[in-house]
Amino acid sequence: MKLSSLIAAEHRNWESPVVDASIFGVTDPEAIERQIDDFCREALGAGVASARFYRVSVGCVAGLELEDGRSIVVKAQRGARSAAYLTACAEFRAHLLGAGFPCPRPLLEPRRLGAAWILVETLEQVGDWRDAHAPAIRGAVAASLAELAAISRTFPDAARLGSAWFSGLPEGRAFPTPHSPLLDFDGTREGAAWIEELALRARAARSQAEGERVVGHFDWRVEHLRFDGERVVMSYDWDSLHFEREPVLVGATARNFTADWQREDVERNPSEDEMRSFVSDYEHARGQPFSRAERMTLAASCVYSMAYTARCNHALNPSEEGSNGDARPLLRAVGARMLERGL
């Protein structure tokens, strides 16, 4: 299919294509297609023959067939991240591939397109989607994350990937700059104080944080995984890597592992019991339970992750709660208790 047709179809899902505008400087589908085609010709030596998909979230992602027969994914994102960080992400993926872990292979060093970054990788459409509310699939998500963390222990100079928001933000700051231009935290402060208060309480626990540091994928959820039966056979979206305490990684993932923002037919939030079961699955996969202190770190990270999602939900719809994926009701019900008692 023609890339510009897929871009136009994706734009119909949004009130305004502000993400595309922030990356490409234009919103016209034909103009975006020309920028991507020109990039492929210059960087890869072949233009775009056809497209399989075009999706917008934090960035813009296109699955492409090139004129020379190669199948690739081009990922365009806003340029705030450093070349050093994105290069380290690609090197970590090469490390994983060397250990047999299923993920697409990076094809280029990060390249600039105007103010944006462009990343290119192999197109790997294998396996099937599964519902992570199913206990066996939940266990597979946890086991694959534990495998990733174990492999990361032999990755050199992992500190280049930096800390996650839970640990890395300055003292007294609840949230980072929102991940998407669709989100306006400054303009939606009214009614959000309770969310910020819980976020700050959760982050305060970082001073007593426990656990070994590993490299983790901080958006490890079922939307980014594909399965053969009950086994993970492919994983995507490798631009959220951090060198962080293992309980921080597991707490953030326990909150988010069931989410798929491309689907309305599956509940995106896990229940409290499912979060607790995810942690147990992870402990089983790694062969060692977390200590009581590590569990408290894990719970604080889980509440912080929940609070960030809740703040995003509030920014998008301050007056109404309860849509699929809205973290506010869950945060209100369990956040304070988790900080006091753990998960």
LINGIWO-V504750 format. One line per field, one symbol per residue. ss: DSSP state (H for helix, E for strand, - for the rest). phi: phi as a letter, one per 40 degrees, with the letter a starting at -180 (. if undefined). A space follows every 50 residues. Layout:
ss=???
phi=???
//
This chain:
ss=--HHHHHHHHH------HHHHHHH----HHHHHHHHHHHHHHHH---EEE EEEEEE---EEEEEEE----EEEEEEE-----HHHHHHHHHHHHHHHH-- -----E----EEE--EEEEEEE-----E------HHHHHHHHHHHHHHHH HH-----HHHH---HHHH-----------------HHH----HHHHHHHH HHHHHHHH----EEEEE----HHHEEEE--EEEEE-----EEEEEHHHHH HHHHHH---------------HHHHHHHHHHHHHHH-----HHHHHHHHH HHHHHHHHHHHHHHHH-----------HHHHHHHHHHHHHH--
phi=.cdccccccccccbcacccdccccgabcdcccdccccccccccbgaccca bcaabbacbbbbcbbcccgcbbbbbbadccccccccccdccccccccccg ccacccbacdbcbgccbbbbaccbbbgbcbccccdccdcccccccccdcc cccbccfccdcgccddccccdgccbcddcbccbbcccbccgbcccccccc cccccccbcbhccbcbccbcbcdbbbbbgbbcbaabgcbbcacacdcccc cccdcbcccaccbbcbcccccdcccccdccccdcccgacccccccccdcc ccccccccccccdcccaccbbhccgccccccccbdcccccbgb
//
